[in-house]
Amino acid sequence: MQGVDIFAAVIIGIAAGWIAERVLNRRLGLFMNLIVGVVGSFVGAFLVRSLHIPFSGFFGSLIVSTLGAIVLLAFLSLAPRK
């Protein structure tokens, strides 16, 4: 992965995490937005590839990452809290 690709992945991760936190009415902070967005991008990519849905480009990656982040946050909200 080149430097520009890493920078784009970080920007997409932050944006996806931010959108997901707004959709699910959470307040996570910048670092957690990045973590949720990046992990969510893996979740989203796995889901769309499993369903054989094509996606490409910046906006395709943003949509897939955001959907994955929403799924991740929804799943985490079901976990019991101590």
PyMOL Python script that loads the backbone (N, CA, C, O; Angstrom):
from pymol import cmd

cmd.read_pdbstr("""\
ATOM      1  N   MET A   1       0.851  -1.168   0.000  1.00  0.00           N
ATOM      2  CA  MET A   1       0.000   0.000   0.000  1.00  0.00           C
ATOM      3  C   MET A   1       0.898   1.232   0.000  1.00  0.00           C
ATOM      4  O   MET A   1       1.820   1.340   0.809  1.00  0.00           O
ATOM      5  N   GLN A   2       0.630   2.133  -0.888  1.00  0.00           N
ATOM      6  CA  GLN A   2       1.420   3.352  -0.979  1.00  0.00           C
ATOM      7  C   GLN A   2       0.937   4.371   0.042  1.00  0.00           C
ATOM      8  O   GLN A   2      -0.131   4.212   0.635  1.00  0.00           O
ATOM      9  N   GLY A   3       1.728   5.414   0.242  1.00  0.00           N
ATOM     10  CA  GLY A   3       1.394   6.438   1.217  1.00  0.00           C
ATOM     11  C   GLY A   3       0.052   7.093   0.976  1.00  0.00           C
ATOM     12  O   GLY A   3      -0.691   7.357   1.921  1.00  0.00           O
ATOM     13  N   VAL A   4      -0.265   7.356  -0.274  1.00  0.00           N
ATOM     14  CA  VAL A   4      -1.549   7.975  -0.610  1.00  0.00           C
ATOM     15  C   VAL A   4      -2.687   7.017  -0.292  1.00  0.00           C
ATOM     16  O   VAL A   4      -3.738   7.447   0.184  1.00  0.00           O
ATOM     17  N   ASP A   5      -2.496   5.721  -0.549  1.00  0.00           N
ATOM     18  CA  ASP A   5      -3.524   4.733  -0.252  1.00  0.00           C
ATOM     19  C   ASP A   5      -3.797   4.651   1.248  1.00  0.00           C
ATOM     20  O   ASP A   5      -4.949   4.546   1.669  1.00  0.00           O
ATOM     21  N   ILE A   6      -2.744   4.700   2.045  1.00  0.00           N
ATOM     22  CA  ILE A   6      -2.904   4.659   3.496  1.00  0.00           C
ATOM     23  C   ILE A   6      -3.643   5.905   3.975  1.00  0.00           C
ATOM     24  O   ILE A   6      -4.531   5.818   4.823  1.00  0.00           O
ATOM     25  N   PHE A   7      -3.277   7.060   3.432  1.00  0.00           N
ATOM     26  CA  PHE A   7      -3.951   8.305   3.796  1.00  0.00           C
ATOM     27  C   PHE A   7      -5.433   8.239   3.420  1.00  0.00           C
ATOM     28  O   PHE A   7      -6.288   8.638   4.210  1.00  0.00           O
ATOM     29  N   ALA A   8      -5.738   7.742   2.230  1.00  0.00           N
ATOM     30  CA  ALA A   8      -7.131   7.610   1.795  1.00  0.00           C
ATOM     31  C   ALA A   8      -7.889   6.642   2.697  1.00  0.00           C
ATOM     32  O   ALA A   8      -9.047   6.894   3.031  1.00  0.00           O
ATOM     33  N   ALA A   9      -7.255   5.535   3.098  1.00  0.00           N
ATOM     34  CA  ALA A   9      -7.904   4.566   3.983  1.00  0.00           C
ATOM     35  C   ALA A   9      -8.216   5.189   5.341  1.00  0.00           C
ATOM     36  O   ALA A   9      -9.267   4.917   5.921  1.00  0.00           O
ATOM     37  N   VAL A  10      -7.317   6.018   5.848  1.00  0.00           N
ATOM     38  CA  VAL A  10      -7.546   6.694   7.128  1.00  0.00           C
ATOM     39  C   VAL A  10      -8.701   7.680   7.000  1.00  0.00           C
ATOM     40  O   VAL A  10      -9.568   7.733   7.871  1.00  0.00           O
ATOM     41  N   ILE A  11      -8.721   8.454   5.931  1.00  0.00           N
ATOM     42  CA  ILE A  11      -9.803   9.425   5.712  1.00  0.00           C
ATOM     43  C   ILE A  11     -11.142   8.705   5.572  1.00  0.00           C
ATOM     44  O   ILE A  11     -12.134   9.120   6.171  1.00  0.00           O
ATOM     45  N   ILE A  12     -11.177   7.634   4.788  1.00  0.00           N
ATOM     46  CA  ILE A  12     -12.413   6.864   4.623  1.00  0.00           C
ATOM     47  C   ILE A  12     -12.828   6.255   5.958  1.00  0.00           C
ATOM     48  O   ILE A  12     -14.014   6.249   6.289  1.00  0.00           O
ATOM     49  N   GLY A  13     -11.868   5.744   6.730  1.00  0.00           N
ATOM     50  CA  GLY A  13     -12.176   5.164   8.035  1.00  0.00           C
ATOM     51  C   GLY A  13     -12.772   6.173   8.994  1.00  0.00           C
ATOM     52  O   GLY A  13     -13.759   5.882   9.670  1.00  0.00           O
ATOM     53  N   ILE A  14     -12.183   7.358   9.060  1.00  0.00           N
ATOM     54  CA  ILE A  14     -12.710   8.408   9.936  1.00  0.00           C
ATOM     55  C   ILE A  14     -14.111   8.816   9.487  1.00  0.00           C
ATOM     56  O   ILE A  14     -15.016   8.946  10.310  1.00  0.00           O
ATOM     57  N   ALA A  15     -14.287   9.017   8.188  1.00  0.00           N
ATOM     58  CA  ALA A  15     -15.597   9.424   7.671  1.00  0.00           C
ATOM     59  C   ALA A  15     -16.643   8.344   7.923  1.00  0.00           C
ATOM     60  O   ALA A  15     -17.760   8.652   8.339  1.00  0.00           O
ATOM     61  N   ALA A  16     -16.299   7.087   7.677  1.00  0.00           N
ATOM     62  CA  ALA A  16     -17.246   5.988   7.880  1.00  0.00           C
ATOM     63  C   ALA A  16     -17.617   5.857   9.352  1.00  0.00           C
ATOM     64  O   ALA A  16     -18.789   5.666   9.678  1.00  0.00           O
ATOM     65  N   GLY A  17     -16.643   5.956  10.235  1.00  0.00           N
ATOM     66  CA  GLY A  17     -16.924   5.895  11.668  1.00  0.00           C
ATOM     67  C   GLY A  17     -17.788   7.053  12.130  1.00  0.00           C
ATOM     68  O   GLY A  17     -18.685   6.878  12.954  1.00  0.00           O
ATOM     69  N   TRP A  18     -17.514   8.243  11.594  1.00  0.00           N
ATOM     70  CA  TRP A  18     -18.303   9.423  11.959  1.00  0.00           C
ATOM     71  C   TRP A  18     -19.752   9.278  11.492  1.00  0.00           C
ATOM     72  O   TRP A  18     -20.682   9.563  12.245  1.00  0.00           O
ATOM     73  N   ILE A  19     -19.938   8.836  10.251  1.00  0.00           N
ATOM     74  CA  ILE A  19     -21.293   8.646   9.723  1.00  0.00           C
ATOM     75  C   ILE A  19     -22.030   7.588  10.535  1.00  0.00           C
ATOM     76  O   ILE A  19     -23.198   7.771  10.879  1.00  0.00           O
ATOM     77  N   ALA A  20     -21.354   6.481  10.844  1.00  0.00           N
ATOM     78  CA  ALA A  20     -21.978   5.405  11.619  1.00  0.00           C
ATOM     79  C   ALA A  20     -22.378   5.882  13.010  1.00  0.00           C
ATOM     80  O   ALA A  20     -23.451   5.527  13.499  1.00  0.00           O
ATOM     81  N   GLU A  21     -21.528   6.684  13.654  1.00  0.00           N
ATOM     82  CA  GLU A  21     -21.873   7.169  14.994  1.00  0.00           C
ATOM     83  C   GLU A  21     -23.069   8.115  14.932  1.00  0.00           C
ATOM     84  O   GLU A  21     -23.878   8.143  15.860  1.00  0.00           O
ATOM     85  N   ARG A  22     -23.193   8.884  13.861  1.00  0.00           N
ATOM     86  CA  ARG A  22     -24.344   9.783  13.707  1.00  0.00           C
ATOM     87  C   ARG A  22     -25.625   8.994  13.442  1.00  0.00           C
ATOM     88  O   ARG A  22     -26.679   9.315  13.991  1.00  0.00           O
ATOM     89  N   VAL A  23     -25.536   7.966  12.603  1.00  0.00           N
ATOM     90  CA  VAL A  23     -26.712   7.152  12.284  1.00  0.00           C
ATOM     91  C   VAL A  23     -27.230   6.446  13.537  1.00  0.00           C
ATOM     92  O   VAL A  23     -28.439   6.384  13.761  1.00  0.00           O
ATOM     93  N   LEU A  24     -26.321   5.917  14.350  1.00  0.00           N
ATOM     94  CA  LEU A  24     -26.712   5.170  15.545  1.00  0.00           C
ATOM     95  C   LEU A  24     -26.723   6.029  16.810  1.00  0.00           C
ATOM     96  O   LEU A  24     -26.879   5.508  17.914  1.00  0.00           O
ATOM     97  N   ASN A  25     -26.559   7.344  16.648  1.00  0.00           N
ATOM     98  CA  ASN A  25     -26.624   8.307  17.753  1.00  0.00           C
ATOM     99  C   ASN A  25     -25.652   7.967  18.883  1.00  0.00           C
ATOM    100  O   ASN A  25     -26.039   7.871  20.047  1.00  0.00           O
ATOM    101  N   ARG A  26     -24.402   7.789  18.521  1.00  0.00           N
ATOM    102  CA  ARG A  26     -23.326   7.518  19.484  1.00  0.00           C
ATOM    103  C   ARG A  26     -22.372   8.705  19.488  1.00  0.00           C
ATOM    104  O   ARG A  26     -22.372   9.509  18.556  1.00  0.00           O
ATOM    105  N   ARG A  27     -21.572   8.811  20.522  1.00  0.00           N
ATOM    106  CA  ARG A  27     -20.519   9.817  20.582  1.00  0.00           C
ATOM    107  C   ARG A  27     -19.226   9.091  20.937  1.00  0.00           C
ATOM    108  O   ARG A  27     -19.015   8.701  22.086  1.00  0.00           O
ATOM    109  N   LEU A  28     -18.359   8.914  19.931  1.00  0.00           N
ATOM    110  CA  LEU A  28     -17.176   8.084  20.117  1.00  0.00           C
ATOM    111  C   LEU A  28     -15.872   8.864  20.191  1.00  0.00           C
ATOM    112  O   LEU A  28     -14.977   8.474  20.940  1.00  0.00           O
ATOM    113  N   GLY A  29     -15.737   9.930  19.454  1.00  0.00           N
ATOM    114  CA  GLY A  29     -14.472  10.648  19.377  1.00  0.00           C
ATOM    115  C   GLY A  29     -13.710  10.249  18.125  1.00  0.00           C
ATOM    116  O   GLY A  29     -14.003   9.228  17.503  1.00  0.00           O
ATOM    117  N   LEU A  30     -12.729  11.066  17.761  1.00  0.00           N
ATOM    118  CA  LEU A  30     -12.003  10.894  16.505  1.00  0.00           C
ATOM    119  C   LEU A  30     -11.274   9.556  16.420  1.00  0.00           C
ATOM    120  O   LEU A  30     -11.374   8.867  15.404  1.00  0.00           O
ATOM    121  N   PHE A  31     -10.546   9.179  17.464  1.00  0.00           N
ATOM    122  CA  PHE A  31      -9.773   7.935  17.420  1.00  0.00           C
ATOM    123  C   PHE A  31     -10.690   6.720  17.301  1.00  0.00           C
ATOM    124  O   PHE A  31     -10.417   5.817  16.509  1.00  0.00           O
ATOM    125  N   MET A  32     -11.769   6.685  18.075  1.00  0.00           N
ATOM    126  CA  MET A  32     -12.698   5.548  17.996  1.00  0.00           C
ATOM    127  C   MET A  32     -13.439   5.545  16.665  1.00  0.00           C
ATOM    128  O   MET A  32     -13.759   4.476  16.145  1.00  0.00           O
ATOM    129  N   ASN A  33     -13.720   6.725  16.099  1.00  0.00           N
ATOM    130  CA  ASN A  33     -14.306   6.777  14.758  1.00  0.00           C
ATOM    131  C   ASN A  33     -13.388   6.098  13.753  1.00  0.00           C
ATOM    132  O   ASN A  33     -13.842   5.341  12.895  1.00  0.00           O
ATOM    133  N   LEU A  34     -12.093   6.375  13.865  1.00  0.00           N
ATOM    134  CA  LEU A  34     -11.117   5.761  12.970  1.00  0.00           C
ATOM    135  C   LEU A  34     -11.107   4.250  13.143  1.00  0.00           C
ATOM    136  O   LEU A  34     -11.152   3.518  12.154  1.00  0.00           O
ATOM    137  N   ILE A  35     -11.050   3.773  14.370  1.00  0.00           N
ATOM    138  CA  ILE A  35     -11.016   2.332  14.633  1.00  0.00           C
ATOM    139  C   ILE A  35     -12.289   1.667  14.124  1.00  0.00           C
ATOM    140  O   ILE A  35     -12.223   0.660  13.420  1.00  0.00           O
ATOM    141  N   VAL A  36     -13.442   2.221  14.472  1.00  0.00           N
ATOM    142  CA  VAL A  36     -14.720   1.648  14.031  1.00  0.00           C
ATOM    143  C   VAL A  36     -14.826   1.687  12.511  1.00  0.00           C
ATOM    144  O   VAL A  36     -15.299   0.730  11.900  1.00  0.00           O
ATOM    145  N   GLY A  37     -14.394   2.774  11.903  1.00  0.00           N
ATOM    146  CA  GLY A  37     -14.455   2.895  10.448  1.00  0.00           C
ATOM    147  C   GLY A  37     -13.556   1.908   9.736  1.00  0.00           C
ATOM    148  O   GLY A  37     -13.963   1.307   8.742  1.00  0.00           O
ATOM    149  N   VAL A  38     -12.335   1.731  10.227  1.00  0.00           N
ATOM    150  CA  VAL A  38     -11.398   0.805   9.580  1.00  0.00           C
ATOM    151  C   VAL A  38     -11.852  -0.637   9.771  1.00  0.00           C
ATOM    152  O   VAL A  38     -11.871  -1.410   8.814  1.00  0.00           O
ATOM    153  N   VAL A  39     -12.218  -1.009  11.000  1.00  0.00           N
ATOM    154  CA  VAL A  39     -12.718  -2.370  11.233  1.00  0.00           C
ATOM    155  C   VAL A  39     -14.024  -2.572  10.465  1.00  0.00           C
ATOM    156  O   VAL A  39     -14.260  -3.638   9.896  1.00  0.00           O
ATOM    157  N   GLY A  40     -14.863  -1.548  10.456  1.00  0.00           N
ATOM    158  CA  GLY A  40     -16.110  -1.619   9.697  1.00  0.00           C
ATOM    159  C   GLY A  40     -15.883  -1.782   8.211  1.00  0.00           C
ATOM    160  O   GLY A  40     -16.683  -2.421   7.528  1.00  0.00           O
ATOM    161  N   SER A  41     -14.802  -1.213   7.698  1.00  0.00           N
ATOM    162  CA  SER A  41     -14.513  -1.377   6.272  1.00  0.00           C
ATOM    163  C   SER A  41     -14.193  -2.830   5.948  1.00  0.00           C
ATOM    164  O   SER A  41     -14.565  -3.325   4.884  1.00  0.00           O
ATOM    165  N   PHE A  42     -13.506  -3.518   6.858  1.00  0.00           N
ATOM    166  CA  PHE A  42     -13.251  -4.945   6.653  1.00  0.00           C
ATOM    167  C   PHE A  42     -14.549  -5.745   6.724  1.00  0.00           C
ATOM    168  O   PHE A  42     -14.769  -6.654   5.923  1.00  0.00           O
ATOM    169  N   VAL A  43     -15.403  -5.405   7.683  1.00  0.00           N
ATOM    170  CA  VAL A  43     -16.698  -6.078   7.814  1.00  0.00           C
ATOM    171  C   VAL A  43     -17.537  -5.841   6.564  1.00  0.00           C
ATOM    172  O   VAL A  43     -18.097  -6.782   6.002  1.00  0.00           O
ATOM    173  N   GLY A  44     -17.623  -4.594   6.130  1.00  0.00           N
ATOM    174  CA  GLY A  44     -18.406  -4.259   4.940  1.00  0.00           C
ATOM    175  C   GLY A  44     -17.870  -4.920   3.688  1.00  0.00           C
ATOM    176  O   GLY A  44     -18.640  -5.433   2.877  1.00  0.00           O
ATOM    177  N   ALA A  45     -16.548  -4.912   3.523  1.00  0.00           N
ATOM    178  CA  ALA A  45     -15.942  -5.549   2.349  1.00  0.00           C
ATOM    179  C   ALA A  45     -16.219  -7.042   2.346  1.00  0.00           C
ATOM    180  O   ALA A  45     -16.508  -7.616   1.296  1.00  0.00           O
ATOM    181  N   PHE A  46     -16.134  -7.679   3.508  1.00  0.00           N
ATOM    182  CA  PHE A  46     -16.435  -9.105   3.600  1.00  0.00           C
ATOM    183  C   PHE A  46     -17.885  -9.380   3.207  1.00  0.00           C
ATOM    184  O   PHE A  46     -18.166 -10.320   2.463  1.00  0.00           O
ATOM    185  N   LEU A  47     -18.803  -8.552   3.711  1.00  0.00           N
ATOM    186  CA  LEU A  47     -20.222  -8.757   3.421  1.00  0.00           C
ATOM    187  C   LEU A  47     -20.544  -8.575   1.941  1.00  0.00           C
ATOM    188  O   LEU A  47     -21.242  -9.404   1.357  1.00  0.00           O
ATOM    189  N   VAL A  48     -20.047  -7.503   1.327  1.00  0.00           N
ATOM    190  CA  VAL A  48     -20.394  -7.271  -0.081  1.00  0.00           C
ATOM    191  C   VAL A  48     -19.706  -8.272  -1.003  1.00  0.00           C
ATOM    192  O   VAL A  48     -20.262  -8.647  -2.036  1.00  0.00           O
ATOM    193  N   ARG A  49     -18.517  -8.702  -0.642  1.00  0.00           N
ATOM    194  CA  ARG A  49     -17.853  -9.729  -1.459  1.00  0.00           C
ATOM    195  C   ARG A  49     -18.555 -11.067  -1.313  1.00  0.00           C
ATOM    196  O   ARG A  49     -18.647 -11.826  -2.278  1.00  0.00           O
ATOM    197  N   SER A  50     -19.051 -11.368  -0.117  1.00  0.00           N
ATOM    198  CA  SER A  50     -19.795 -12.607   0.096  1.00  0.00           C
ATOM    199  C   SER A  50     -21.086 -12.618  -0.711  1.00  0.00           C
ATOM    200  O   SER A  50     -21.531 -13.668  -1.175  1.00  0.00           O
ATOM    201  N   LEU A  51     -21.677 -11.449  -0.874  1.00  0.00           N
ATOM    202  CA  LEU A  51     -22.923 -11.327  -1.641  1.00  0.00           C
ATOM    203  C   LEU A  51     -22.672 -11.034  -3.116  1.00  0.00           C
ATOM    204  O   LEU A  51     -23.621 -10.857  -3.881  1.00  0.00           O
ATOM    205  N   HIS A  52     -21.404 -10.980  -3.522  1.00  0.00           N
ATOM    206  CA  HIS A  52     -20.997 -10.725  -4.912  1.00  0.00           C
ATOM    207  C   HIS A  52     -21.533  -9.397  -5.437  1.00  0.00           C
ATOM    208  O   HIS A  52     -22.001  -9.310  -6.573  1.00  0.00           O
ATOM    209  N   ILE A  53     -21.462  -8.372  -4.604  1.00  0.00           N
ATOM    210  CA  ILE A  53     -21.886  -7.029  -4.991  1.00  0.00           C
ATOM    211  C   ILE A  53     -20.636  -6.241  -5.375  1.00  0.00           C
ATOM    212  O   ILE A  53     -19.737  -6.084  -4.549  1.00  0.00           O
ATOM    213  N   PRO A  54     -20.559  -5.744  -6.607  1.00  0.00           N
ATOM    214  CA  PRO A  54     -19.365  -4.993  -7.007  1.00  0.00           C
ATOM    215  C   PRO A  54     -19.367  -3.577  -6.413  1.00  0.00           C
ATOM    216  O   PRO A  54     -20.413  -2.938  -6.301  1.00  0.00           O
ATOM    217  N   PHE A  55     -18.186  -3.109  -6.040  1.00  0.00           N
ATOM    218  CA  PHE A  55     -18.019  -1.728  -5.593  1.00  0.00           C
ATOM    219  C   PHE A  55     -16.616  -1.280  -5.955  1.00  0.00           C
ATOM    220  O   PHE A  55     -15.689  -2.088  -6.001  1.00  0.00           O
ATOM    221  N   SER A  56     -16.465   0.000  -6.211  1.00  0.00           N
ATOM    222  CA  SER A  56     -15.137   0.525  -6.528  1.00  0.00           C
ATOM    223  C   SER A  56     -15.118   2.027  -6.293  1.00  0.00           C
ATOM    224  O   SER A  56     -16.162   2.661  -6.145  1.00  0.00           O
ATOM    225  N   GLY A  57     -13.940   2.572  -6.262  1.00  0.00           N
ATOM    226  CA  GLY A  57     -13.768   4.010  -6.127  1.00  0.00           C
ATOM    227  C   GLY A  57     -13.919   4.497  -4.701  1.00  0.00           C
ATOM    228  O   GLY A  57     -14.210   3.733  -3.780  1.00  0.00           O
ATOM    229  N   PHE A  58     -13.713   5.788  -4.553  1.00  0.00           N
ATOM    230  CA  PHE A  58     -13.765   6.419  -3.237  1.00  0.00           C
ATOM    231  C   PHE A  58     -15.145   6.291  -2.611  1.00  0.00           C
ATOM    232  O   PHE A  58     -15.269   5.879  -1.458  1.00  0.00           O
ATOM    233  N   PHE A  59     -16.184   6.643  -3.363  1.00  0.00           N
ATOM    234  CA  PHE A  59     -17.532   6.626  -2.801  1.00  0.00           C
ATOM    235  C   PHE A  59     -18.033   5.210  -2.563  1.00  0.00           C
ATOM    236  O   PHE A  59     -18.761   4.966  -1.601  1.00  0.00           O
ATOM    237  N   GLY A  60     -17.654   4.277  -3.422  1.00  0.00           N
ATOM    238  CA  GLY A  60     -17.997   2.875  -3.186  1.00  0.00           C
ATOM    239  C   GLY A  60     -17.364   2.373  -1.902  1.00  0.00           C
ATOM    240  O   GLY A  60     -18.009   1.690  -1.107  1.00  0.00           O
ATOM    241  N   SER A  61     -16.095   2.714  -1.704  1.00  0.00           N
ATOM    242  CA  SER A  61     -15.397   2.319  -0.476  1.00  0.00           C
ATOM    243  C   SER A  61     -16.011   2.986   0.748  1.00  0.00           C
ATOM    244  O   SER A  61     -16.137   2.363   1.803  1.00  0.00           O
ATOM    245  N   LEU A  62     -16.393   4.248   0.609  1.00  0.00           N
ATOM    246  CA  LEU A  62     -17.007   4.962   1.726  1.00  0.00           C
ATOM    247  C   LEU A  62     -18.346   4.335   2.102  1.00  0.00           C
ATOM    248  O   LEU A  62     -18.637   4.161   3.286  1.00  0.00           O
ATOM    249  N   ILE A  63     -19.154   3.998   1.118  1.00  0.00           N
ATOM    250  CA  ILE A  63     -20.459   3.385   1.383  1.00  0.00           C
ATOM    251  C   ILE A  63     -20.288   2.028   2.054  1.00  0.00           C
ATOM    252  O   ILE A  63     -20.944   1.740   3.055  1.00  0.00           O
ATOM    253  N   VAL A  64     -19.409   1.196   1.504  1.00  0.00           N
ATOM    254  CA  VAL A  64     -19.175  -0.135   2.068  1.00  0.00           C
ATOM    255  C   VAL A  64     -18.607  -0.025   3.481  1.00  0.00           C
ATOM    256  O   VAL A  64     -19.026  -0.761   4.374  1.00  0.00           O
ATOM    257  N   SER A  65     -17.662   0.883   3.690  1.00  0.00           N
ATOM    258  CA  SER A  65     -17.066   1.071   5.014  1.00  0.00           C
ATOM    259  C   SER A  65     -18.099   1.566   6.016  1.00  0.00           C
ATOM    260  O   SER A  65     -18.120   1.115   7.161  1.00  0.00           O
ATOM    261  N   THR A  66     -18.945   2.481   5.597  1.00  0.00           N
ATOM    262  CA  THR A  66     -19.977   3.011   6.482  1.00  0.00           C
ATOM    263  C   THR A  66     -20.978   1.932   6.862  1.00  0.00           C
ATOM    264  O   THR A  66     -21.345   1.812   8.031  1.00  0.00           O
ATOM    265  N   LEU A  67     -21.423   1.146   5.885  1.00  0.00           N
ATOM    266  CA  LEU A  67     -22.357   0.057   6.191  1.00  0.00           C
ATOM    267  C   LEU A  67     -21.721  -0.953   7.141  1.00  0.00           C
ATOM    268  O   LEU A  67     -22.371  -1.435   8.069  1.00  0.00           O
ATOM    269  N   GLY A  68     -20.460  -1.268   6.911  1.00  0.00           N
ATOM    270  CA  GLY A  68     -19.761  -2.177   7.814  1.00  0.00           C
ATOM    271  C   GLY A  68     -19.620  -1.607   9.212  1.00  0.00           C
ATOM    272  O   GLY A  68     -19.772  -2.333  10.195  1.00  0.00           O
ATOM    273  N   ALA A  69     -19.332  -0.314   9.315  1.00  0.00           N
ATOM    274  CA  ALA A  69     -19.208   0.334  10.624  1.00  0.00           C
ATOM    275  C   ALA A  69     -20.548   0.361  11.350  1.00  0.00           C
ATOM    276  O   ALA A  69     -20.593   0.191  12.568  1.00  0.00           O
ATOM    277  N   ILE A  70     -21.634   0.573  10.621  1.00  0.00           N
ATOM    278  CA  ILE A  70     -22.967   0.546  11.230  1.00  0.00           C
ATOM    279  C   ILE A  70     -23.276  -0.849  11.749  1.00  0.00           C
ATOM    280  O   ILE A  70     -23.780  -1.001  12.862  1.00  0.00           O
ATOM    281  N   VAL A  71     -22.977  -1.873  10.948  1.00  0.00           N
ATOM    282  CA  VAL A  71     -23.187  -3.259  11.381  1.00  0.00           C
ATOM    283  C   VAL A  71     -22.347  -3.547  12.627  1.00  0.00           C
ATOM    284  O   VAL A  71     -22.833  -4.155  13.581  1.00  0.00           O
ATOM    285  N   LEU A  72     -21.095  -3.112  12.615  1.00  0.00           N
ATOM    286  CA  LEU A  72     -20.205  -3.336  13.756  1.00  0.00           C
ATOM    287  C   LEU A  72     -20.735  -2.656  15.017  1.00  0.00           C
ATOM    288  O   LEU A  72     -20.787  -3.281  16.077  1.00  0.00           O
ATOM    289  N   LEU A  73     -21.128  -1.391  14.917  1.00  0.00           N
ATOM    290  CA  LEU A  73     -21.647  -0.678  16.086  1.00  0.00           C
ATOM    291  C   LEU A  73     -22.953  -1.283  16.579  1.00  0.00           C
ATOM    292  O   LEU A  73     -23.179  -1.374  17.786  1.00  0.00           O
ATOM    293  N   ALA A  74     -23.815  -1.698  15.655  1.00  0.00           N
ATOM    294  CA  ALA A  74     -25.075  -2.334  16.051  1.00  0.00           C
ATOM    295  C   ALA A  74     -24.800  -3.645  16.784  1.00  0.00           C
ATOM    296  O   ALA A  74     -25.444  -3.943  17.790  1.00  0.00           O
ATOM    297  N   PHE A  75     -23.852  -4.422  16.284  1.00  0.00           N
ATOM    298  CA  PHE A  75     -23.488  -5.681  16.930  1.00  0.00           C
ATOM    299  C   PHE A  75     -22.895  -5.425  18.314  1.00  0.00           C
ATOM    300  O   PHE A  75     -23.225  -6.127  19.270  1.00  0.00           O
ATOM    301  N   LEU A  76     -22.023  -4.425  18.425  1.00  0.00           N
ATOM    302  CA  LEU A  76     -21.413  -4.107  19.713  1.00  0.00           C
ATOM    303  C   LEU A  76     -22.434  -3.591  20.721  1.00  0.00           C
ATOM    304  O   LEU A  76     -22.268  -3.792  21.924  1.00  0.00           O
ATOM    305  N   SER A  77     -23.484  -2.933  20.250  1.00  0.00           N
ATOM    306  CA  SER A  77     -24.502  -2.430  21.172  1.00  0.00           C
ATOM    307  C   SER A  77     -25.335  -3.562  21.760  1.00  0.00           C
ATOM    308  O   SER A  77     -25.984  -3.381  22.790  1.00  0.00           O
ATOM    309  N   LEU A  78     -25.323  -4.739  21.112  1.00  0.00           N
ATOM    310  CA  LEU A  78     -26.046  -5.895  21.636  1.00  0.00           C
ATOM    311  C   LEU A  78     -25.264  -6.629  22.721  1.00  0.00           C
ATOM    312  O   LEU A  78     -25.838  -7.401  23.489  1.00  0.00           O
ATOM    313  N   ALA A  79     -23.963  -6.389  22.784  1.00  0.00           N
ATOM    314  CA  ALA A  79     -23.116  -7.063  23.770  1.00  0.00           C
ATOM    315  C   ALA A  79     -23.444  -6.551  25.173  1.00  0.00           C
ATOM    316  O   ALA A  79     -23.668  -5.356  25.366  1.00  0.00           O
ATOM    317  N   PRO A  80     -23.469  -7.452  26.142  1.00  0.00           N
ATOM    318  CA  PRO A  80     -23.754  -7.002  27.517  1.00  0.00           C
ATOM    319  C   PRO A  80     -22.620  -6.137  28.055  1.00  0.00           C
ATOM    320  O   PRO A  80     -21.445  -6.400  27.798  1.00  0.00           O
ATOM    321  N   ARG A  81     -22.986  -5.111  28.800  1.00  0.00           N
ATOM    322  CA  ARG A  81     -22.002  -4.197  29.383  1.00  0.00           C
ATOM    323  C   ARG A  81     -21.812  -4.539  30.847  1.00  0.00           C
ATOM    324  O   ARG A  81     -22.744  -4.959  31.534  1.00  0.00           O
ATOM    325  N   LYS A  82     -20.600  -4.352  31.304  1.00  0.00           N
ATOM    326  CA  LYS A  82     -20.312  -4.631  32.724  1.00  0.00           C
ATOM    327  C   LYS A  82     -20.204  -3.351  33.500  1.00  0.00           C
ATOM    328  O   LYS A  82     -19.967  -3.380  34.708  1.00  0.00           O
TER     329      LYS A  82
END
""", "prot")
cmd.dss("prot")
cmd.show_as("cartoon", "prot")
cmd.util.cbc("prot")
cmd.orient("prot")
